[in-house]
């Protein structure tokens, strides 16, 4: 493998990984990402020979300055400083890759890549960042070693240096050499990542952490925000239930094994009480805090009962708006807070209108919480005040009269409000079709067109139709939005609810029950999780999603509280091990306690280190004698040959710098110089001692010096003049 090619490939790989780490974690726009990735591809494809051209040198000088001016103007125009800085760093790397010349620029590329990883750590550090960082750990040692080696080659040998035979060093030939870098070298440098990773992991676990908010100072999160809609507008046309991105995960601990591949759980997000003929809205907007950072439990109906209530654990992705999703019949919730803010607001849960809960404050990575769901036999009373009843019975005046007639036609034959609601629900489910394309969307009267013309639509048409019909017959109702899911992940052992599982249904207040009851008029095809649960794609998808969840929980979400729980768990396991081994009493109990064992291990490590240092010193001292003798011998041989060169210079036989010693002596003999044989003999003695390992004893050294003095004192005989011719 060619030295220069391997070095370039490893440097390019580090640069690409650094840029990908930033792009995958920063909040750059789609166009900025496209420009950065396209620029990276072009920069990597530029041949090395082109990078010495004048145009590329001008780009290296003017490119960063132009980029700085453009980003400064964008900052003045109101763009986020963080986004500007990230884009500038990524594009600066693209320019440096395009215009690099030599090892000095390659080292700058490596430094920029390292800075990109630092930025990626602060900005989020998701699973994609973790994969890039793993690649960085593997490649970085080899890239750094090769970069340093190339820097030494170019720095030492571009000044007219010569090799041991006296010939000038050919740097391009070294870069093309296949003898410098081999498979063993690459394997050894890549394996250096193992101790680096282990050392980093130990520091990560041991050192306390206060959360990313210390670095970000509560800067708005740049990660993916789930696109949950905070409005219901039948006038908008769009295909629903198509996005496979995970919105939240939930786990029901007491489910029997094997777990079903699908579990339909209705997760309520928010509700709307006012409909204007096209869109839903809320007439109230007041919110008040339910808890601060001193309490974990939020009571919705009553204190949870561990013997009766079902517990469900939910991991909510960062969501906009930050709504807390709750299953039906939730009586209380407990927040498992992570990454509490150091600066700014602590985590707060706010109660809003229509039973909505929202969170805010120190949760940059979404929310992890558990809910307690009451059994069906428990009656949950929710009184509806008479003053509030009117807003749940308001019907837009623009609805055609046939709408009210249809509502009464379906419901008037039933004796109770509950049965009237069930009748409307059944008619919508059986007589209408679910269609994500919603042909009635955008019509002047979308609800009327849905009921009497298309008879097809998505869930918002069904829920709106039922809510308005209930109001027409005097039953208070409201429209509810949330999620219905999910699909089981065999690797993570949780149920995934995706953005495509967003759903809309109805809550009606039934006076006989003194509570809001849930009705879902959408046909079954649109009221359950739609994503596949089998197949190779699903298998790979579940693996990646489970890995991402583990990364977010145990790496991104690792904080001081997680660290404390980890150490407590290790302590409990160790105490259990001691108990099972029968060392829980007496002196042996005291000797095997955690602090004692830890102290003994630390003391043993210190003693082992001291002994290792002493042994290393003895070995070094033992090896130093022969090494120093060899260095003295080489220096003595070099001094002898320098004396010979001085003597040759006095005789006018100076050796040219481009000519090796042996060739110079052979040239003198070919010219039949009187001293040629002597010079050749002394030169061979020097080469044997310098490169052949032959030692020169004291007597031989004195003899060499004597012969050099004879050459210095040699005087060419004066030629005898020819006799005169008569």
FILOFI-350618 format. One line per 3 residues: number of its first residue (from 1); their letters; for each residue x, z, y of C-alpha. Coordinates in nm, 2 decimals, padded with zeros to 4 digits, always signed. Layout:
N
NUM> a> X/Z/Y; ...
//
This chain:
726
1> xxx> +00.00/+00.00/+00.00; +00.14/-00.10/+00.34; +00.23/+00.19/+00.56
4> xxx> +00.08/+00.04/+00.88; -00.24/-00.08/+00.72; -00.31/+00.26/+00.55
7> xxx> -00.24/+00.44/+00.88; -00.48/+00.22/+01.07; -00.76/+00.25/+00.81
10> xxx> -00.74/+00.63/+00.81; -00.73/+00.65/+01.19; -01.02/+00.41/+01.22
13> xxx> -01.21/+00.62/+00.96; -01.16/+00.94/+01.17; -01.27/+00.77/+01.49
16> xxx> -01.59/+00.62/+01.32; -01.68/+00.96/+01.16; -01.64/+01.13/+01.50
19> xxx> -01.86/+00.88/+01.68; -02.12/+00.90/+01.40; -02.12/+01.28/+01.42
22> xxx> -02.20/+01.27/+01.79; -02.46/+00.99/+01.76; -02.64/+01.18/+01.48
25> xxx> -02.67/+01.50/+01.67; -02.69/+01.41/+02.04; -03.00/+01.30/+02.22
28> xxx> -02.88/+00.96/+02.33; -03.14/+00.69/+02.38; -03.19/+00.42/+02.12
31> xxx> -03.01/+00.17/+02.34; -02.72/+00.40/+02.40; -02.68/+00.44/+02.02
34> xxx> -02.70/+00.07/+01.97; -02.43/+00.00/+02.24; -02.20/+00.27/+02.09
37> xxx> -02.24/+00.16/+01.73; -02.20/-00.21/+01.82; -01.90/-00.14/+02.04
40> xxx> -01.74/+00.06/+01.75; -01.79/-00.23/+01.51; -01.64/-00.48/+01.75
43> xxx> -01.34/-00.25/+01.83; -01.26/-00.20/+01.47; -01.27/-00.57/+01.41
46> xxx> -01.02/-00.66/+01.68; -00.69/-00.78/+01.52; -00.39/-00.56/+01.60
49> xxx> -00.20/-00.87/+01.73; -00.47/-00.91/+02.01; -00.43/-00.56/+02.14
52> xxx> -00.10/-00.65/+02.31; -00.25/-00.92/+02.52; -00.27/-00.88/+02.90
55> xxx> -00.65/-00.88/+02.90; -00.66/-00.59/+02.66; -00.41/-00.40/+02.88
58> xxx> -00.63/-00.45/+03.18; -00.93/-00.32/+02.98; -00.73/-00.01/+02.88
61> xxx> -00.67/+00.06/+03.25; -00.99/-00.05/+03.41; -01.24/+00.03/+03.13
64> xxx> -01.23/+00.41/+03.15; -01.25/+00.40/+03.53; -01.55/+00.16/+03.53
67> xxx> -01.72/+00.37/+03.26; -01.66/+00.69/+03.46; -01.82/+00.53/+03.78
70> xxx> -02.12/+00.41/+03.58; -02.18/+00.75/+03.42; -02.14/+00.92/+03.76
73> xxx> -02.40/+00.70/+03.92; -02.64/+00.77/+03.63; -02.58/+01.14/+03.67
76> xxx> -02.67/+01.11/+04.04; -02.99/+00.92/+03.94; -03.11/+01.22/+03.74
79> xxx> -02.98/+01.18/+03.38; -02.89/+01.49/+03.19; -02.53/+01.59/+03.23
82> xxx> -02.50/+01.67/+02.86; -02.62/+01.32/+02.77; -02.39/+01.16/+03.02
85> xxx> -02.09/+01.35/+02.88; -02.17/+01.26/+02.52; -02.21/+00.89/+02.60
88> xxx> -01.89/+00.89/+02.81; -01.69/+01.05/+02.52; -01.82/+00.80/+02.26
91> xxx> -01.76/+00.49/+02.48; -01.42/+00.62/+02.58; -01.33/+00.63/+02.21
94> xxx> -01.45/+00.27/+02.17; -01.23/+00.15/+02.46; -00.93/+00.34/+02.31
97> xxx> -00.97/+00.18/+01.97; -01.00/-00.16/+02.12; -00.68/-00.13/+02.33
100> xxx> -00.45/+00.09/+02.13; -00.08/+00.01/+02.10; +00.13/+00.22/+01.88
103> xxx> +00.12/+00.57/+01.74; +00.08/+00.74/+02.08; -00.26/+00.58/+02.12
106> xxx> -00.35/+00.65/+01.76; -00.29/+01.02/+01.82; -00.52/+01.00/+02.12
109> xxx> -00.79/+00.85/+01.90; -00.75/+01.14/+01.66; -00.78/+01.40/+01.94
112> xxx> -01.09/+01.23/+02.07; -01.24/+01.23/+01.72; -01.17/+01.60/+01.70
115> xxx> -01.35/+01.66/+02.03; -01.64/+01.46/+01.90; -01.68/+01.69/+01.61
118> xxx> -01.66/+01.99/+01.84; -01.94/+01.84/+02.05; -02.14/+01.77/+01.73
121> xxx> -02.11/+02.13/+01.63; -02.25/+02.25/+01.96; -02.52/+01.99/+01.98
124> xxx> -02.68/+02.07/+01.64; -02.47/+02.01/+01.34; -02.74/+01.87/+01.10
127> xxx> -02.68/+01.74/+00.75; -02.55/+01.40/+00.87; -02.30/+01.59/+01.08
130> xxx> -02.20/+01.80/+00.78; -02.13/+01.48/+00.58; -01.92/+01.34/+00.86
133> xxx> -01.73/+01.66/+00.89; -01.66/+01.67/+00.51; -01.51/+01.32/+00.55
136> xxx> -01.31/+01.44/+00.84; -01.16/+01.72/+00.64; -01.06/+01.48/+00.36
139> xxx> -00.91/+01.21/+00.58; -00.76/+01.42/+00.87; -00.45/+01.56/+00.69
142> xxx> -00.33/+01.22/+00.58; -00.41/+01.06/+00.91; -00.22/+01.33/+01.10
145> xxx> +00.09/+01.30/+00.87; +00.10/+00.92/+00.89; +00.05/+00.93/+01.27
148> xxx> +00.33/+01.17/+01.31; +00.56/+00.96/+01.08; +00.48/+00.65/+01.28
151> xxx> +00.54/+00.82/+01.61; +00.88/+00.93/+01.48; +00.96/+00.58/+01.36
154> xxx> +00.87/+00.42/+01.69; +01.02/+00.69/+01.90; +01.36/+00.70/+01.73
157> xxx> +01.41/+00.34/+01.63; +01.30/+00.15/+01.93; +01.61/+00.26/+02.12
160> xxx> +01.85/+00.04/+01.93; +01.91/+00.28/+01.64; +02.07/+00.16/+01.32
163> xxx> +02.04/+00.24/+00.96; +02.32/+00.39/+00.74; +02.47/+00.05/+00.69
166> xxx> +02.49/-00.01/+01.07; +02.21/-00.27/+01.09; +01.94/-00.23/+01.36
169> xxx> +01.62/-00.08/+01.23; +01.33/-00.33/+01.19; +01.02/-00.13/+01.28
172> xxx> +00.76/-00.40/+01.19; +00.93/-00.42/+00.85; +00.88/-00.04/+00.80
175> xxx> +00.51/-00.07/+00.89; +00.48/-00.35/+00.64; +00.66/-00.16/+00.37
178> xxx> +00.48/-00.06/+00.05; +00.73/+00.21/-00.04; +00.64/+00.46/+00.23
181> xxx> +00.28/+00.54/+00.13; +00.17/+00.56/-00.23; -00.13/+00.69/-00.43
184> xxx> +00.04/+01.02/-00.49; +00.09/+01.07/-00.11; -00.27/+00.99/-00.04
187> xxx> -00.40/+01.21/-00.32; -00.17/+01.50/-00.20; -00.28/+01.48/+00.16
190> xxx> -00.65/+01.45/+00.07; -00.62/+01.76/-00.15; -00.49/+01.95/+00.15
193> xxx> -00.86/+01.95/+00.26; -00.94/+02.20/-00.02; -00.74/+02.50/+00.11
196> xxx> -00.85/+02.40/+00.47; -01.21/+02.40/+00.37; -01.18/+02.73/+00.18
199> xxx> -01.01/+02.90/+00.47; -01.27/+02.77/+00.71; -01.55/+02.89/+00.48
202> xxx> -01.41/+03.24/+00.47; -01.38/+03.25/+00.85; -01.74/+03.12/+00.88
205> xxx> -01.88/+03.39/+00.65; -01.67/+03.68/+00.78; -01.68/+03.64/+01.16
208> xxx> -02.01/+03.75/+01.33; -02.21/+03.48/+01.50; -02.45/+03.51/+01.79
211> xxx> -02.62/+03.17/+01.77; -02.57/+02.83/+01.93; -02.75/+02.95/+02.24
214> xxx> -02.42/+03.12/+02.36; -02.27/+02.77/+02.38; -02.57/+02.58/+02.49
217> xxx> -02.70/+02.85/+02.74; -03.05/+02.76/+02.62; -03.00/+02.39/+02.69
220> xxx> -03.31/+02.20/+02.57; -03.27/+02.10/+02.21; -03.14/+01.75/+02.14
223> xxx> -03.26/+01.73/+01.78; -03.55/+01.55/+01.63; -03.89/+01.67/+01.76
226> xxx> -04.19/+01.62/+01.53; -04.44/+01.39/+01.70; -04.75/+01.61/+01.66
229> xxx> -05.02/+01.49/+01.89; -05.16/+01.73/+02.14; -05.46/+01.51/+02.21
232> xxx> -05.73/+01.32/+02.03; -05.82/+00.98/+02.20; -06.05/+00.75/+02.01
235> xxx> -05.98/+00.48/+02.27; -05.62/+00.44/+02.16; -05.55/+00.20/+01.89
238> xxx> -05.28/+00.28/+01.63; -05.20/+00.31/+01.26; -05.18/+00.67/+01.15
241> xxx> -05.03/+00.85/+00.85; -04.72/+00.64/+00.82; -04.42/+00.85/+00.92
244> xxx> -04.24/+01.01/+00.62; -04.03/+01.26/+00.83; -04.08/+01.62/+00.73
247> xxx> -04.29/+01.83/+00.98; -04.28/+02.15/+00.78; -04.21/+02.30/+00.44
250> xxx> -04.41/+02.57/+00.27; -04.37/+02.78/-00.05; -04.63/+02.98/-00.24
253> xxx> -04.43/+03.23/-00.44; -04.69/+03.32/-00.70; -04.78/+02.97/-00.82
256> xxx> -04.76/+02.92/-01.20; -04.50/+02.70/-01.36; -04.48/+02.40/-01.38
259> xxx> -04.59/+02.36/-01.02; -04.84/+02.08/-00.94; -04.68/+01.77/-00.78
262> xxx> -04.93/+01.79/-00.50; -05.09/+02.09/-00.34; -05.35/+02.03/-00.07
265> xxx> -05.31/+02.30/+00.20; -05.49/+02.26/+00.53; -05.26/+02.38/+00.82
268> xxx> -05.44/+02.44/+01.14; -05.26/+02.35/+01.46; -05.49/+02.33/+01.76
271> xxx> -05.85/+02.27/+01.85; -06.05/+02.10/+02.13; -06.39/+02.19/+02.27
274> xxx> -06.46/+01.91/+02.53; -06.54/+01.54/+02.45; -06.60/+01.28/+02.72
277> xxx> -06.71/+00.99/+02.50; -06.35/+00.87/+02.43; -06.11/+01.16/+02.41
280> xxx> -06.10/+01.54/+02.34; -05.96/+01.80/+02.57; -05.95/+02.18/+02.62
283> xxx> -06.15/+02.34/+02.90; -05.94/+02.66/+02.88; -05.56/+02.68/+02.91
286> xxx> -05.47/+03.05/+02.95; -05.21/+03.18/+02.70; -05.08/+03.53/+02.66
289> xxx> -04.79/+03.67/+02.45; -04.86/+03.82/+02.11; -04.52/+03.97/+02.04
292> xxx> -04.17/+04.01/+02.17; -03.84/+04.05/+01.99; -03.92/+04.41/+01.90
295> xxx> -04.19/+04.33/+01.64; -04.23/+04.08/+01.36; -04.60/+04.09/+01.28
298> xxx> -04.87/+03.90/+01.46; -05.22/+04.03/+01.37; -05.49/+03.76/+01.38
301> xxx> -05.77/+03.95/+01.20; -05.63/+04.26/+01.03; -05.33/+04.42/+00.88
304> xxx> -05.22/+04.22/+00.57; -05.29/+04.37/+00.22; -05.01/+04.30/-00.03
307> xxx> -05.24/+04.35/-00.32; -05.51/+04.10/-00.21; -05.37/+03.86/+00.04
310> xxx> -05.17/+03.55/-00.07; -04.83/+03.51/+00.10; -04.71/+03.17/+00.20
313> xxx> -04.36/+03.11/+00.36; -04.34/+02.82/+00.61; -04.04/+02.64/+00.76
316> xxx> -04.15/+02.46/+01.07; -03.93/+02.18/+01.21; -03.87/+02.16/+01.59
319> xxx> -04.21/+02.04/+01.72; -04.34/+01.91/+02.04; -04.57/+02.08/+02.15
322> xxx> -04.44/+02.40/+01.98; -04.75/+02.48/+01.79; -04.76/+02.73/+01.50
325> xxx> -04.95/+02.59/+01.20; -05.15/+02.83/+01.00; -05.35/+02.79/+00.67
328> xxx> -05.72/+02.86/+00.67; -05.82/+03.23/+00.65; -05.49/+03.35/+00.78
331> xxx> -05.52/+03.72/+00.87; -05.16/+03.78/+01.00; -04.82/+03.62/+01.03
334> xxx> -04.46/+03.75/+01.04; -04.19/+03.56/+01.21; -03.85/+03.55/+01.04
337> xxx> -03.65/+03.49/+01.36; -03.31/+03.32/+01.35; -03.06/+03.23/+01.62
340> xxx> -03.19/+03.47/+01.88; -03.10/+03.37/+02.24; -02.81/+03.54/+02.41
343> xxx> -02.91/+03.41/+02.75; -03.27/+03.33/+02.85; -03.59/+03.42/+02.69
346> xxx> -03.62/+03.58/+02.35; -03.86/+03.44/+02.09; -04.22/+03.48/+02.19
349> xxx> -04.55/+03.38/+02.02; -04.83/+03.31/+02.25; -05.21/+03.30/+02.18
352> xxx> -05.38/+03.01/+02.35; -05.74/+02.87/+02.37; -05.93/+02.79/+02.05
355> xxx> -05.72/+03.02/+01.83; -05.40/+02.82/+01.89; -05.06/+02.99/+01.86
358> xxx> -04.74/+02.85/+02.02; -04.39/+02.97/+02.01; -04.11/+02.96/+02.26
361> xxx> -03.77/+03.11/+02.35; -03.47/+03.15/+02.13; -03.56/+02.93/+01.83
364> xxx> -03.36/+02.61/+01.87; -03.41/+02.51/+01.50; -03.78/+02.54/+01.46
367> xxx> -03.95/+02.84/+01.32; -03.95/+03.02/+00.99; -04.24/+03.25/+00.93
370> xxx> -04.47/+03.38/+00.65; -04.85/+03.40/+00.66; -05.10/+03.62/+00.48
373> xxx> -05.42/+03.45/+00.36; -05.73/+03.64/+00.27; -05.91/+03.57/-00.05
376> xxx> -06.24/+03.37/-00.03; -06.45/+03.67/-00.11; -06.34/+03.85/+00.20
379> xxx> -06.57/+03.80/+00.51; -06.37/+03.73/+00.83; -06.60/+03.80/+01.12
382> xxx> -06.54/+03.60/+01.44; -06.80/+03.67/+01.70; -06.90/+03.39/+01.94
385> xxx> -07.00/+03.52/+02.28; -07.32/+03.38/+02.43; -07.13/+03.28/+02.74
388> xxx> -06.89/+03.07/+02.53; -07.16/+02.91/+02.32; -07.25/+02.64/+02.57
391> xxx> -06.92/+02.46/+02.58; -06.94/+02.40/+02.20; -07.28/+02.24/+02.23
394> xxx> -07.20/+01.99/+02.52; -07.26/+01.62/+02.43; -07.15/+01.33/+02.65
397> xxx> -07.44/+01.17/+02.83; -07.29/+00.83/+02.76; -07.37/+00.85/+02.39
400> xxx> -07.65/+00.60/+02.29; -07.98/+00.76/+02.18; -07.95/+00.62/+01.83
403> xxx> -07.66/+00.86/+01.78; -07.88/+01.16/+01.82; -08.15/+01.00/+01.60
406> xxx> -07.90/+00.95/+01.32; -07.79/+01.31/+01.34; -08.14/+01.44/+01.31
409> xxx> -08.22/+01.19/+01.03; -07.93/+01.33/+00.82; -07.98/+01.70/+00.89
412> xxx> -08.35/+01.78/+00.97; -08.45/+01.80/+00.61; -08.21/+02.10/+00.54
415> xxx> -08.34/+02.46/+00.58; -08.02/+02.63/+00.71; -07.74/+02.55/+00.96
418> xxx> -07.48/+02.56/+00.67; -07.68/+02.30/+00.47; -07.73/+02.08/+00.77
421> xxx> -07.36/+02.07/+00.83; -07.30/+02.00/+00.46; -07.55/+01.71/+00.47
424> xxx> -07.37/+01.55/+00.77; -07.04/+01.60/+00.60; -07.16/+01.43/+00.28
427> xxx> -07.31/+01.13/+00.45; -06.98/+01.06/+00.64; -06.78/+01.10/+00.33
430> xxx> -06.99/+00.87/+00.11; -07.13/+00.61/+00.35; -06.81/+00.54/+00.55
433> xxx> -06.46/+00.41/+00.46; -06.12/+00.55/+00.56; -05.91/+00.29/+00.75
436> xxx> -05.59/+00.38/+00.93; -05.61/+00.06/+01.14; -05.94/+00.19/+01.29
439> xxx> -06.12/-00.13/+01.41; -06.34/+00.08/+01.65; -06.04/+00.20/+01.85
442> xxx> -06.03/+00.06/+02.20; -06.41/-00.02/+02.21; -06.61/+00.09/+02.52
445> xxx> -06.81/+00.32/+02.29; -06.57/+00.39/+02.00; -06.79/+00.65/+01.83
448> xxx> -07.10/+00.44/+01.84; -06.91/+00.13/+01.72; -06.77/+00.34/+01.43
451> xxx> -07.11/+00.47/+01.32; -07.32/+00.16/+01.35; -07.08/-00.14/+01.35
454> xxx> -06.75/-00.10/+01.17; -06.82/+00.21/+00.96; -06.45/+00.24/+00.91
457> xxx> -06.19/+00.45/+01.08; -05.92/+00.72/+01.06; -05.98/+01.09/+01.04
460> xxx> -06.03/+01.14/+01.41; -06.34/+00.92/+01.40; -06.49/+01.12/+01.12
463> xxx> -06.42/+01.46/+01.27; -06.55/+01.35/+01.61; -06.87/+01.20/+01.47
466> xxx> -06.94/+01.52/+01.27; -06.87/+01.75/+01.56; -07.10/+01.56/+01.80
469> xxx> -07.38/+01.54/+01.54; -07.35/+01.91/+01.49; -07.39/+01.97/+01.86
472> xxx> -07.69/+01.73/+01.87; -07.87/+01.96/+01.62; -07.76/+02.28/+01.79
475> xxx> -07.47/+02.39/+01.59; -07.15/+02.49/+01.79; -06.85/+02.28/+01.68
478> xxx> -06.50/+02.18/+01.78; -06.24/+01.93/+01.67; -05.93/+02.06/+01.50
481> xxx> -05.59/+01.89/+01.44; -05.31/+01.98/+01.21; -05.16/+01.88/+00.88
484> xxx> -05.29/+01.85/+00.53; -05.02/+01.85/+00.25; -04.79/+01.86/+00.07
487> xxx> -04.58/+01.71/-00.21; -04.35/+01.92/-00.43; -03.97/+01.90/-00.40
490> xxx> -03.82/+01.98/-00.74; -03.47/+02.05/-00.59; -03.57/+02.27/-00.30
493> xxx> -03.87/+02.42/-00.48; -04.10/+02.39/-00.18; -04.39/+02.16/-00.07
496> xxx> -04.31/+01.91/+00.20; -04.56/+01.83/+00.47; -04.48/+01.51/+00.66
499> xxx> -04.57/+01.37/+01.00; -04.78/+01.11/+00.82; -04.99/+01.40/+00.68
502> xxx> -05.13/+01.48/+01.03; -05.51/+01.52/+01.00; -05.82/+01.60/+01.20
505> xxx> -06.13/+01.80/+01.08; -06.42/+02.01/+01.21; -06.49/+02.38/+01.27
508> xxx> -06.85/+02.47/+01.30; -06.98/+02.82/+01.40; -07.24/+02.93/+01.14
511> xxx> -07.44/+03.22/+01.27; -07.54/+03.34/+00.93; -07.17/+03.39/+00.85
514> xxx> -07.06/+03.51/+01.20; -06.75/+03.29/+01.16; -06.61/+02.94/+01.22
517> xxx> -06.62/+02.75/+00.90; -06.42/+02.44/+00.81; -06.57/+02.10/+00.73
520> xxx> -06.38/+01.78/+00.65; -06.60/+01.47/+00.67; -06.31/+01.23/+00.60
523> xxx> -06.32/+01.06/+00.26; -06.09/+01.20/+00.00; -05.85/+00.90/+00.03
526> xxx> -05.76/+01.02/+00.38; -05.78/+01.40/+00.35; -05.50/+01.47/+00.11
529> xxx> -05.12/+01.40/+00.09; -05.06/+01.03/+00.04; -04.69/+01.02/-00.04
532> xxx> -04.56/+00.93/-00.38; -04.44/+01.20/-00.62; -04.25/+00.99/-00.88
535> xxx> -04.00/+00.72/-00.89; -03.62/+00.67/-00.82; -03.68/+00.66/-00.44
538> xxx> -03.88/+00.99/-00.45; -03.60/+01.15/-00.67; -03.33/+01.05/-00.42
541> xxx> -03.55/+01.14/-00.12; -03.62/+01.49/-00.26; -03.25/+01.55/-00.32
544> xxx> -03.15/+01.46/+00.03; -03.43/+01.66/+00.19; -03.35/+01.97/-00.02
547> xxx> -02.99/+01.94/+00.07; -03.08/+01.91/+00.44; -03.30/+02.22/+00.41
550> xxx> -03.03/+02.42/+00.25; -02.78/+02.31/+00.52; -03.02/+02.40/+00.80
553> xxx> -03.10/+02.74/+00.65; -02.76/+02.86/+00.53; -02.52/+02.68/+00.77
556> xxx> -02.70/+02.60/+01.09; -02.92/+02.91/+01.06; -02.64/+03.14/+00.96
559> xxx> -02.63/+03.42/+01.22; -02.55/+03.79/+01.25; -02.87/+03.88/+01.07
562> xxx> -02.80/+03.64/+00.79; -02.44/+03.78/+00.76; -02.57/+04.13/+00.74
565> xxx> -02.81/+04.04/+00.46; -02.54/+03.86/+00.28; -02.31/+04.16/+00.28
568> xxx> -02.59/+04.39/+00.18; -02.68/+04.16/-00.11; -02.31/+04.16/-00.22
571> xxx> -02.30/+04.54/-00.20; -02.62/+04.57/-00.41; -02.49/+04.33/-00.68
574> xxx> -02.16/+04.52/-00.69; -02.33/+04.86/-00.73; -02.55/+04.71/-01.01
577> xxx> -02.24/+04.58/-01.18; -02.08/+04.93/-01.16; -02.39/+05.09/-01.30
580> xxx> -02.41/+04.85/-01.59; -02.03/+04.91/-01.66; -02.10/+05.29/-01.68
583> xxx> -01.87/+05.39/-01.39; -02.14/+05.55/-01.17; -02.03/+05.91/-01.21
586> xxx> -01.72/+06.13/-01.16; -01.38/+06.03/-01.03; -01.41/+05.67/-01.16
589> xxx> -01.72/+05.64/-00.94; -01.52/+05.73/-00.63; -01.23/+05.51/-00.73
592> xxx> -01.45/+05.20/-00.78; -01.65/+05.22/-00.46; -01.66/+04.92/-00.24
595> xxx> -01.44/+05.04/+00.05; -01.18/+05.19/-00.19; -01.16/+04.86/-00.39
598> xxx> -01.14/+04.66/-00.07; -00.86/+04.88/+00.07; -00.66/+04.85/-00.26
601> xxx> -00.70/+04.47/-00.25; -00.58/+04.45/+00.11; -00.28/+04.68/+00.04
604> xxx> -00.19/+04.48/-00.27; -00.21/+04.16/-00.07; +00.03/+04.31/+00.19
607> xxx> +00.27/+04.43/-00.07; +00.26/+04.09/-00.25; +00.33/+03.91/+00.08
610> xxx> +00.63/+04.14/+00.16; +00.78/+04.09/-00.19; +00.72/+03.71/-00.16
613> xxx> +00.90/+03.70/+00.18; +01.20/+03.89/+00.04; +01.23/+03.67/-00.26
616> xxx> +01.20/+03.36/-00.05; +01.48/+03.49/+00.18; +01.71/+03.56/-00.12
619> xxx> +01.64/+03.21/-00.26; +01.71/+03.06/+00.09; +02.03/+03.25/+00.12
622> xxx> +02.14/+03.14/-00.23; +02.07/+02.77/-00.14; +02.21/+02.79/+00.21
625> xxx> +02.58/+02.81/+00.09; +02.59/+02.47/-00.10; +02.38/+02.31/+00.18
628> xxx> +02.61/+02.42/+00.45; +02.91/+02.31/+00.25; +02.76/+01.96/+00.21
631> xxx> +02.69/+01.94/+00.58; +03.05/+02.04/+00.66; +03.18/+01.78/+00.42
634> xxx> +02.96/+01.50/+00.58; +03.06/+01.60/+00.93; +03.43/+01.60/+00.82
637> xxx> +03.40/+01.25/+00.67; +03.22/+01.12/+00.98; +03.50/+01.26/+01.20
640> xxx> +03.76/+01.08/+00.98; +03.59/+00.74/+01.03; +03.55/+00.80/+01.40
643> xxx> +03.92/+00.86/+01.42; +03.97/+00.53/+01.23; +03.74/+00.34/+01.48
646> xxx> +03.94/+00.49/+01.77; +04.26/+00.36/+01.61; +04.11/+00.01/+01.56
649> xxx> +04.00/+00.01/+01.92; +04.36/+00.08/+02.03; +04.47/-00.22/+01.83
652> xxx> +04.20/-00.44/+01.99; +03.99/-00.45/+01.66; +03.68/-00.27/+01.79
655> xxx> +03.39/-00.30/+01.55; +03.07/-00.46/+01.70; +02.77/-00.23/+01.69
658> xxx> +02.57/-00.49/+01.49; +02.84/-00.51/+01.22; +02.85/-00.26/+00.93
661> xxx> +03.19/-00.09/+00.86; +03.25/-00.27/+00.53; +03.17/-00.61/+00.67
664> xxx> +03.40/-00.55/+00.96; +03.69/-00.46/+00.73; +03.62/-00.77/+00.51
667> xxx> +03.61/-00.99/+00.82; +03.96/-00.86/+00.92; +04.09/-00.94/+00.57
670> xxx> +03.95/-01.29/+00.58; +04.14/-01.34/+00.91; +04.45/-01.22/+00.73
673> xxx> +04.52/-00.94/+00.97; +04.83/-00.74/+00.88; +04.63/-00.42/+00.87
676> xxx> +04.33/-00.56/+00.69; +04.41/-00.42/+00.35; +04.48/-00.07/+00.49
679> xxx> +04.16/-00.07/+00.70; +03.96/-00.19/+00.40; +04.10/+00.09/+00.18
682> xxx> +04.02/+00.36/+00.44; +03.67/+00.22/+00.49; +03.59/+00.23/+00.12
685> xxx> +03.71/+00.59/+00.10; +03.48/+00.67/+00.39; +03.18/+00.50/+00.23
688> xxx> +03.24/+00.66/-00.11; +03.25/+01.01/+00.05; +02.96/+00.94/+00.30
691> xxx> +02.71/+00.78/+00.07; +02.86/+00.80/-00.28; +02.89/+01.18/-00.31
694> xxx> +03.27/+01.17/-00.35; +03.44/+01.48/-00.20; +03.76/+01.46/+00.00
697> xxx> +04.00/+01.74/-00.08; +04.24/+01.89/+00.18; +04.54/+01.68/+00.06
700> xxx> +04.33/+01.36/+00.07; +04.21/+01.44/+00.42; +04.56/+01.49/+00.54
703> xxx> +04.67/+01.17/+00.38; +04.37/+00.98/+00.54; +04.47/+01.12/+00.89
706> xxx> +04.83/+01.02/+00.83; +04.73/+00.66/+00.75; +04.50/+00.65/+01.06
709> xxx> +04.79/+00.76/+01.28; +05.01/+00.48/+01.12; +04.74/+00.23/+01.22
712> xxx> +04.72/+00.37/+01.57; +05.11/+00.35/+01.61; +05.14/+00.00/+01.45
715> xxx> +05.31/-00.26/+01.66; +05.28/-00.62/+01.57; +05.63/-00.77/+01.53
718> xxx> +05.75/-01.00/+01.81; +05.77/-01.35/+01.68; +06.12/-01.50/+01.66
721> xxx> +06.17/-01.79/+01.89; +06.25/-02.13/+01.72; +06.61/-02.26/+01.77
724> xxx> +06.66/-02.53/+02.03; +06.67/-02.89/+01.92; +06.98/-03.08/+02.03
//
